[in-house]
């Protein structure tokens, strides 16, 4: 699934784009930044809400480079048919769990740890979305990473536009949140 024949890979991460409820299209500034940095993969943690967003990512970066899971708002039958609720895979020697998430934004990490029994797992990275709030936090030896949302619901200060990057090699994981 993830090719690791290079010394390191760069992953661009998006979640909760909510097209067309909140905006007509993915923000071009994000896609342009992914292209400029020459990402190896694009991960989307669900709540596309429109199949055309998934298609746009595939048209832009190629089917083999787009890795995605389904969110709780992905009612589109194409998304339901194509996208899993979660993915587990390895990137170099790191074990990754990718899912959308569940529940409110407060205590999301505690909820994920408890519901998924993560303390008894061997995951190194848990990538999620759902809360629309960026997270870049290590807890109990696991990196929890949420790129946030590129399309906030309104101009409230509690909702920030963001996306992210993970630079991964055999030796390290370098997470980065980008604020719009």
C-alpha positions in Angstrom: 0.0 0.0 0.0 2.6 2.5 1.1 5.9 2.3 -0.9 8.9 2.9 1.2 11.7 2.5 -1.3 12.9 6.1 -0.7 14.9 7.3 2.3 11.8 9.2 3.5 8.3 10.0 2.4 6.2 13.1 2.8 2.5 12.7 3.3 0.0 15.6 3.0 -3.0 15.2 5.3 -6.6 16.6 5.1 -9.8 15.9 6.9 -13.3 17.1 7.2 -13.4 19.1 3.9 -17.3 19.0 3.9 -17.7 19.9 0.2 -20.3 21.3 -0.8 -21.8 22.1 2.7 -19.1 24.5 3.7 -17.4 25.4 0.4 -17.6 24.6 -3.3 -14.2 23.1 -3.7 -11.1 22.0 -1.9 -8.9 25.0 -1.2 -6.4 25.4 -4.1 -3.8 26.8 -1.7 -3.7 23.4 0.0 -3.5 21.4 -3.2 -0.9 23.8 -4.6 1.2 23.4 -1.4 1.0 19.6 -1.7 2.2 19.9 -5.3 5.0 22.4 -4.4 6.3 20.1 -1.7 5.9 17.1 -4.0 4.0 14.9 -1.5 4.4 11.2 -1.9 0.9 10.5 -0.6 -2.3 12.4 0.3 -4.2 11.1 3.3 -7.8 12.1 3.9 -9.5 11.1 7.2 -13.1 11.4 6.0 -16.0 13.7 5.8 -15.5 14.5 2.1 -19.3 14.5 1.9 -19.0 14.6 -1.8 -17.5 12.0 -4.1 -16.2 14.8 -6.3 -13.6 15.7 -3.7 -12.2 12.2 -3.7 -12.1 12.2 -7.5 -10.4 15.6 -7.5 -7.6 14.2 -5.2 -7.2 11.2 -7.5 -7.2 13.3 -10.6 -4.6 15.6 -9.1 -2.3 13.1 -7.4 -3.1 9.7 -8.8 -5.1 6.8 -7.4 -2.1 5.1 -5.9 -1.2 8.2 -3.9 -4.6 8.9 -2.3 -5.3 7.0 0.9 -8.6 7.7 2.6 -11.2 6.5 5.1 -14.9 7.2 5.3 -16.2 9.7 7.8 -19.6 9.9 9.6 -20.9 12.4 7.1 -19.9 10.5 4.0 -23.4 9.3 3.0 -22.5 9.3 -0.8 -23.0 5.7 -2.0 -19.7 5.8 -4.0 -17.8 6.9 -0.9 -19.5 4.2 1.3 -18.7 1.6 -1.3 -15.1 2.5 -1.9 -13.7 3.8 1.5 -13.2 1.7 4.6 -14.0 3.0 8.1 -10.4 2.5 9.2 -7.0 1.3 7.8 -4.0 -0.3 9.4 -0.7 -0.4 7.7 3.1 0.1 8.2 5.2 3.0 7.0 8.8 1.9 7.3 8.9 0.3 10.8 6.0 2.4 12.2 2.6 0.9 12.6 -0.2 3.3 11.6 -4.0 3.3 12.4 -6.0 5.7 10.3 -9.7 6.4 11.0 -12.2 9.3 11.1 -12.8 9.5 14.8 -15.9 9.7 17.0 -17.5 11.9 19.7 -16.9 15.5 20.6 -13.6 17.3 20.4 -12.9 17.3 24.1 -11.0 14.2 25.4 -10.8 12.8 21.9 -7.5 11.1 22.6 -8.7 9.5 25.8 -11.8 8.3 23.9 -9.7 6.8 21.1 -7.4 5.1 23.6 -10.3 3.6 25.5 -12.6 2.6 22.6 -9.8 1.2 20.5 -7.8 -0.3 23.4 -4.8 1.5 22.1 -2.7 1.0 25.2 -2.7 -2.7 24.4 -1.8 -2.1 20.8 1.5 -1.7 19.0 0.5 1.4 17.0 3.1 4.2 16.7 0.8 6.7 14.9 -3.0 7.2 15.1 -4.2 9.6 12.4 -7.8 10.8 12.7 -10.1 13.7 11.9 -13.7 14.4 13.0 -13.1 17.1 15.6 -12.1 19.9 13.1 -9.3 20.7 15.6 -5.7 20.1 14.8 -3.9 17.7 17.1 -0.2 16.9 17.2 0.4 15.2 20.5 2.3 12.2 21.8 0.7 10.2 24.5 1.6 6.8 25.9 4.2 6.4 23.2 1.7 7.0 20.4 1.6 10.0 18.1 -1.9 11.3 17.7 -2.3 13.5 14.6 -5.3 15.3 13.3 -4.8 17.8 10.5 -8.0 19.7 11.4 -10.3 21.0 8.7 -9.6 23.2 5.7 -13.2 24.4 5.7 -14.4 25.8 9.1 -18.1 26.1 9.7 -17.9 29.8 10.5 -15.6 32.5 11.7 -15.6 31.4 15.4 -12.2 31.4 17.0 -12.7 27.8 18.0 -12.7 26.7 14.4 -9.3 27.1 12.6 -8.5 26.2 9.0 -5.6 23.8 8.9 -4.0 20.8 7.2 -0.9 18.8 7.9 2.2 16.9 6.9 4.0 13.8 8.1 7.6 13.3 7.1 8.5 9.7 7.9 11.7 7.7 7.6 13.0 4.5 9.2 14.3 6.6 12.2 11.8 9.3 12.7 8.3 10.9 12.3 8.2 14.6 11.8 4.6 16.0 12.1 3.6 19.5 11.0 0.3 21.4 11.2 -0.2 24.2 8.7 -2.6 27.0 9.6 -4.5 28.9 6.8 
